[in-house]
């Protein structure tokens, strides 16, 4: 499944361990909306596999 990241919104990150900064190797997208609806488990798996900036999103989740 190819993900259109322009359609991914309201991302919630989980697995962020501040002791692991700046790697955040355990961080993942736990929930998000995809194409206007809550992403299914299959879509979440694909989003997490294809997301190139999960480390940046994890960092941003700490400063929000």
Backbone atoms as SQL, in Angstrom:
CREATE TABLE atoms (id INTEGER PRIMARY KEY, chain TEXT, resi INTEGER, resn TEXT, atom TEXT, x REAL, y REAL, z REAL);
INSERT INTO atoms VALUES
  (1, 'A', 1, 'UNK', 'N', 0.849, -1.176, 0.000),
  (2, 'A', 1, 'UNK', 'CA', 0.000, 0.000, 0.000),
  (3, 'A', 1, 'UNK', 'C', 0.895, 1.239, 0.000),
  (4, 'A', 2, 'UNK', 'N', 0.721, 2.097, -0.970),
  (5, 'A', 2, 'UNK', 'CA', 1.474, 3.351, -1.073),
  (6, 'A', 2, 'UNK', 'C', 0.693, 4.437, -0.352),
  (7, 'A', 3, 'UNK', 'N', 1.337, 5.122, 0.590),
  (8, 'A', 3, 'UNK', 'CA', 0.695, 6.153, 1.403),
  (9, 'A', 3, 'UNK', 'C', 0.938, 7.533, 0.805),
  (10, 'A', 4, 'UNK', 'N', -0.121, 8.314, 0.696),
  (11, 'A', 4, 'UNK', 'CA', -0.029, 9.720, 0.292),
  (12, 'A', 4, 'UNK', 'C', 0.044, 10.538, 1.580),
  (13, 'A', 5, 'UNK', 'N', 1.261, 10.968, 1.948),
  (14, 'A', 5, 'UNK', 'CA', 1.447, 11.653, 3.221),
  (15, 'A', 5, 'UNK', 'C', 0.792, 13.031, 3.266),
  (16, 'A', 6, 'UNK', 'N', 0.350, 13.536, 2.138),
  (17, 'A', 6, 'UNK', 'CA', -0.441, 14.772, 2.133),
  (18, 'A', 6, 'UNK', 'C', -1.824, 14.539, 2.721),
  (19, 'A', 7, 'UNK', 'N', -2.236, 13.284, 2.815),
  (20, 'A', 7, 'UNK', 'CA', -3.552, 12.919, 3.332),
  (21, 'A', 7, 'UNK', 'C', -3.507, 12.473, 4.804),
  (22, 'A', 8, 'UNK', 'N', -2.335, 12.516, 5.430),
  (23, 'A', 8, 'UNK', 'CA', -2.179, 12.097, 6.823),
  (24, 'A', 8, 'UNK', 'C', -2.269, 13.333, 7.719),
  (25, 'A', 9, 'UNK', 'N', -3.178, 13.271, 8.700),
  (26, 'A', 9, 'UNK', 'CA', -3.390, 14.407, 9.604),
  (27, 'A', 9, 'UNK', 'C', -3.604, 13.916, 11.036),
  (28, 'A', 10, 'UNK', 'N', -3.560, 14.849, 11.972),
  (29, 'A', 10, 'UNK', 'CA', -3.841, 14.575, 13.391),
  (30, 'A', 10, 'UNK', 'C', -3.050, 13.379, 13.910),
  (31, 'A', 11, 'UNK', 'N', -1.751, 13.454, 13.753),
  (32, 'A', 11, 'UNK', 'CA', -0.857, 12.354, 14.116),
  (33, 'A', 11, 'UNK', 'C', -0.621, 12.338, 15.626),
  (34, 'A', 12, 'UNK', 'N', -0.748, 11.140, 16.219),
  (35, 'A', 12, 'UNK', 'CA', -0.409, 10.930, 17.625),
  (36, 'A', 12, 'UNK', 'C', 0.770, 9.960, 17.675),
  (37, 'A', 13, 'UNK', 'N', 1.838, 10.384, 18.333),
  (38, 'A', 13, 'UNK', 'CA', 3.064, 9.597, 18.444),
  (39, 'A', 13, 'UNK', 'C', 3.098, 8.910, 19.802),
  (40, 'A', 14, 'UNK', 'N', 3.564, 7.680, 19.839),
  (41, 'A', 14, 'UNK', 'CA', 3.727, 6.941, 21.091),
  (42, 'A', 14, 'UNK', 'C', 5.118, 6.301, 21.076),
  (43, 'A', 15, 'UNK', 'N', 5.541, 5.818, 22.223),
  (44, 'A', 15, 'UNK', 'CA', 6.831, 5.151, 22.316),
  (45, 'A', 15, 'UNK', 'C', 8.012, 6.099, 22.389),
  (46, 'A', 16, 'UNK', 'N', 7.753, 7.366, 22.742),
  (47, 'A', 16, 'UNK', 'CA', 8.825, 8.352, 22.823),
  (48, 'A', 16, 'UNK', 'C', 9.486, 8.264, 24.198),
  (49, 'A', 17, 'UNK', 'N', 10.761, 7.962, 24.204),
  (50, 'A', 17, 'UNK', 'CA', 11.550, 7.878, 25.427),
  (51, 'A', 17, 'UNK', 'C', 12.605, 8.977, 25.378),
  (52, 'A', 18, 'UNK', 'N', 12.497, 9.956, 26.274),
  (53, 'A', 18, 'UNK', 'CA', 13.416, 11.091, 26.245),
  (54, 'A', 18, 'UNK', 'C', 14.870, 10.665, 26.473),
  (55, 'A', 19, 'UNK', 'N', 15.083, 9.530, 27.106),
  (56, 'A', 19, 'UNK', 'CA', 16.449, 9.045, 27.317),
  (57, 'A', 19, 'UNK', 'C', 17.086, 8.606, 26.000),
  (58, 'A', 20, 'UNK', 'N', 16.259, 8.403, 24.988),
  (59, 'A', 20, 'UNK', 'CA', 16.728, 7.932, 23.691),
  (60, 'A', 20, 'UNK', 'C', 16.951, 9.079, 22.698),
  (61, 'A', 21, 'UNK', 'N', 16.874, 10.316, 23.181),
  (62, 'A', 21, 'UNK', 'CA', 17.076, 11.480, 22.310),
  (63, 'A', 21, 'UNK', 'C', 18.472, 11.428, 21.714),
  (64, 'A', 22, 'UNK', 'N', 18.695, 11.721, 20.469),
  (65, 'A', 22, 'UNK', 'CA', 17.759, 12.165, 19.437),
  (66, 'A', 22, 'UNK', 'C', 17.252, 11.034, 18.545),
  (67, 'A', 23, 'UNK', 'N', 17.555, 9.785, 18.887),
  (68, 'A', 23, 'UNK', 'CA', 17.195, 8.661, 18.013),
  (69, 'A', 23, 'UNK', 'C', 15.706, 8.319, 18.018),
  (70, 'A', 24, 'UNK', 'N', 15.121, 8.267, 19.215),
  (71, 'A', 24, 'UNK', 'CA', 13.712, 7.887, 19.365),
  (72, 'A', 24, 'UNK', 'C', 13.399, 6.630, 18.563),
  (73, 'A', 25, 'UNK', 'N', 14.232, 5.610, 18.724),
  (74, 'A', 25, 'UNK', 'CA', 14.109, 4.404, 17.898),
  (75, 'A', 25, 'UNK', 'C', 12.835, 3.611, 18.173),
  (76, 'A', 26, 'UNK', 'N', 12.184, 3.820, 19.324),
  (77, 'A', 26, 'UNK', 'CA', 10.956, 3.087, 19.633),
  (78, 'A', 26, 'UNK', 'C', 9.693, 3.881, 19.301),
  (79, 'A', 27, 'UNK', 'N', 9.848, 5.107, 18.817),
  (80, 'A', 27, 'UNK', 'CA', 8.694, 5.954, 18.511),
  (81, 'A', 27, 'UNK', 'C', 7.938, 5.424, 17.293),
  (82, 'A', 28, 'UNK', 'N', 6.620, 5.561, 17.364),
  (83, 'A', 28, 'UNK', 'CA', 5.775, 5.133, 16.250),
  (84, 'A', 28, 'UNK', 'C', 4.497, 5.958, 16.233),
  (85, 'A', 29, 'UNK', 'N', 3.818, 5.955, 15.101),
  (86, 'A', 29, 'UNK', 'CA', 2.540, 6.649, 14.974),
  (87, 'A', 29, 'UNK', 'C', 1.467, 5.709, 15.496),
  (88, 'A', 30, 'UNK', 'N', 0.845, 6.095, 16.599),
  (89, 'A', 30, 'UNK', 'CA', -0.160, 5.252, 17.246),
  (90, 'A', 30, 'UNK', 'C', -1.548, 5.472, 16.667),
  (91, 'A', 31, 'UNK', 'N', -1.814, 6.687, 16.193),
  (92, 'A', 31, 'UNK', 'CA', -3.116, 7.026, 15.638),
  (93, 'A', 31, 'UNK', 'C', -2.960, 8.209, 14.713),
  (94, 'A', 32, 'UNK', 'N', -3.767, 8.248, 13.683),
  (95, 'A', 32, 'UNK', 'CA', -3.808, 9.399, 12.789),
  (96, 'A', 32, 'UNK', 'C', -5.056, 9.292, 11.925),
  (97, 'A', 33, 'UNK', 'N', -5.363, 10.366, 11.251),
  (98, 'A', 33, 'UNK', 'CA', -6.426, 10.359, 10.255),
  (99, 'A', 33, 'UNK', 'C', -5.767, 10.218, 8.894),
  (100, 'A', 34, 'UNK', 'N', -6.382, 9.397, 8.047),
  (101, 'A', 34, 'UNK', 'CA', -5.893, 9.212, 6.685),
  (102, 'A', 34, 'UNK', 'C', -7.071, 9.353, 5.738),
  (103, 'A', 35, 'UNK', 'N', -6.937, 10.300, 4.834),
  (104, 'A', 35, 'UNK', 'CA', -7.999, 10.608, 3.875),
  (105, 'A', 35, 'UNK', 'C', -9.306, 10.969, 4.579),
  (106, 'A', 36, 'UNK', 'N', -9.177, 11.709, 5.690),
  (107, 'A', 36, 'UNK', 'CA', -10.345, 12.229, 6.390),
  (108, 'A', 36, 'UNK', 'C', -10.994, 11.288, 7.377),
  (109, 'A', 37, 'UNK', 'N', -10.469, 10.060, 7.523),
  (110, 'A', 37, 'UNK', 'CA', -11.019, 9.093, 8.472),
  (111, 'A', 37, 'UNK', 'C', -9.887, 8.527, 9.318),
  (112, 'A', 38, 'UNK', 'N', -10.244, 7.972, 10.486),
  (113, 'A', 38, 'UNK', 'CA', -9.221, 7.362, 11.322),
  (114, 'A', 38, 'UNK', 'C', -8.578, 6.199, 10.569),
  (115, 'A', 39, 'UNK', 'N', -7.261, 6.168, 10.588),
  (116, 'A', 39, 'UNK', 'CA', -6.515, 5.136, 9.859),
  (117, 'A', 39, 'UNK', 'C', -6.786, 3.760, 10.448),
  (118, 'A', 40, 'UNK', 'N', -6.905, 2.778, 9.572),
  (119, 'A', 40, 'UNK', 'CA', -7.056, 1.392, 9.997),
  (120, 'A', 40, 'UNK', 'C', -5.701, 0.862, 10.464),
  (121, 'A', 41, 'UNK', 'N', -5.692, -0.314, 11.074),
  (122, 'A', 41, 'UNK', 'CA', -4.433, -0.929, 11.501),
  (123, 'A', 41, 'UNK', 'C', -3.515, -1.160, 10.305),
  (124, 'A', 42, 'UNK', 'N', -4.080, -1.603, 9.195),
  (125, 'A', 42, 'UNK', 'CA', -3.290, -1.836, 7.985),
  (126, 'A', 42, 'UNK', 'C', -2.668, -0.533, 7.484),
  (127, 'A', 43, 'UNK', 'N', -3.457, 0.544, 7.482),
  (128, 'A', 43, 'UNK', 'CA', -2.935, 1.840, 7.053),
  (129, 'A', 43, 'UNK', 'C', -1.868, 2.345, 8.006),
  (130, 'A', 44, 'UNK', 'N', -2.088, 2.179, 9.334),
  (131, 'A', 44, 'UNK', 'CA', -1.081, 2.596, 10.317),
  (132, 'A', 44, 'UNK', 'C', 0.235, 1.845, 10.116),
  (133, 'A', 45, 'UNK', 'N', 0.139, 0.556, 9.863),
  (134, 'A', 45, 'UNK', 'CA', 1.356, -0.227, 9.611),
  (135, 'A', 45, 'UNK', 'C', 2.105, 0.328, 8.408),
  (136, 'A', 46, 'UNK', 'N', 1.384, 0.612, 7.333),
  (137, 'A', 46, 'UNK', 'CA', 2.015, 1.143, 6.121),
  (138, 'A', 46, 'UNK', 'C', 2.588, 2.529, 6.365),
  (139, 'A', 47, 'UNK', 'N', 1.865, 3.355, 7.095),
  (140, 'A', 47, 'UNK', 'CA', 2.340, 4.713, 7.402),
  (141, 'A', 47, 'UNK', 'C', 3.624, 4.646, 8.214),
  (142, 'A', 48, 'UNK', 'N', 3.650, 3.807, 9.248),
  (143, 'A', 48, 'UNK', 'CA', 4.855, 3.679, 10.070),
  (144, 'A', 48, 'UNK', 'C', 6.031, 3.134, 9.271),
  (145, 'A', 49, 'UNK', 'N', 5.786, 2.201, 8.372),
  (146, 'A', 49, 'UNK', 'CA', 6.861, 1.635, 7.553),
  (147, 'A', 49, 'UNK', 'C', 7.432, 2.655, 6.573),
  (148, 'A', 50, 'UNK', 'N', 6.580, 3.534, 6.048),
  (149, 'A', 50, 'UNK', 'CA', 6.994, 4.456, 4.999),
  (150, 'A', 50, 'UNK', 'C', 7.369, 5.850, 5.514),
  (151, 'A', 51, 'UNK', 'N', 7.121, 6.129, 6.777),
  (152, 'A', 51, 'UNK', 'CA', 7.389, 7.463, 7.337),
  (153, 'A', 51, 'UNK', 'C', 8.892, 7.663, 7.503),
  (154, 'A', 52, 'UNK', 'N', 9.420, 8.658, 6.821),
  (155, 'A', 52, 'UNK', 'CA', 10.855, 8.950, 6.890),
  (156, 'A', 52, 'UNK', 'C', 11.228, 9.904, 8.017),
  (157, 'A', 53, 'UNK', 'N', 10.245, 10.581, 8.586),
  (158, 'A', 53, 'UNK', 'CA', 10.560, 11.612, 9.581),
  (159, 'A', 53, 'UNK', 'C', 9.953, 11.331, 10.946),
  (160, 'A', 54, 'UNK', 'N', 9.836, 10.064, 11.331),
  (161, 'A', 54, 'UNK', 'CA', 9.261, 9.720, 12.629),
  (162, 'A', 54, 'UNK', 'C', 10.078, 10.313, 13.773),
  (163, 'A', 55, 'UNK', 'N', 11.402, 10.412, 13.615),
  (164, 'A', 55, 'UNK', 'CA', 12.251, 10.971, 14.668),
  (165, 'A', 55, 'UNK', 'C', 11.927, 12.450, 14.878),
  (166, 'A', 56, 'UNK', 'N', 11.713, 13.164, 13.790),
  (167, 'A', 56, 'UNK', 'CA', 11.354, 14.578, 13.869),
  (168, 'A', 56, 'UNK', 'C', 9.975, 14.754, 14.506),
  (169, 'A', 57, 'UNK', 'N', 9.033, 13.914, 14.136),
  (170, 'A', 57, 'UNK', 'CA', 7.692, 13.981, 14.718),
  (171, 'A', 57, 'UNK', 'C', 7.728, 13.684, 16.214),
  (172, 'A', 58, 'UNK', 'N', 8.568, 12.727, 16.605),
  (173, 'A', 58, 'UNK', 'CA', 8.713, 12.386, 18.024),
  (174, 'A', 58, 'UNK', 'C', 9.258, 13.588, 18.800),
  (175, 'A', 59, 'UNK', 'N', 10.269, 14.244, 18.252),
  (176, 'A', 59, 'UNK', 'CA', 10.833, 15.430, 18.905),
  (177, 'A', 59, 'UNK', 'C', 9.787, 16.520, 19.022),
  (178, 'A', 60, 'UNK', 'N', 9.044, 16.766, 17.944),
  (179, 'A', 60, 'UNK', 'CA', 8.007, 17.803, 17.967),
  (180, 'A', 60, 'UNK', 'C', 6.918, 17.492, 18.985),
  (181, 'A', 61, 'UNK', 'N', 6.640, 16.207, 19.197),
  (182, 'A', 61, 'UNK', 'CA', 5.613, 15.840, 20.176),
  (183, 'A', 61, 'UNK', 'C', 6.043, 16.210, 21.596),
  (184, 'A', 62, 'UNK', 'N', 7.341, 16.294, 21.837),
  (185, 'A', 62, 'UNK', 'CA', 7.844, 16.673, 23.162),
  (186, 'A', 62, 'UNK', 'C', 7.754, 18.167, 23.422),
  (187, 'A', 63, 'UNK', 'N', 7.838, 18.974, 22.374),
  (188, 'A', 63, 'UNK', 'CA', 7.846, 20.416, 22.574),
  (189, 'A', 63, 'UNK', 'C', 6.483, 21.063, 22.416),
  (190, 'A', 64, 'UNK', 'N', 5.489, 20.301, 22.015),
  (191, 'A', 64, 'UNK', 'CA', 4.120, 20.842, 21.883),
  (192, 'A', 64, 'UNK', 'C', 3.410, 20.890, 23.196);
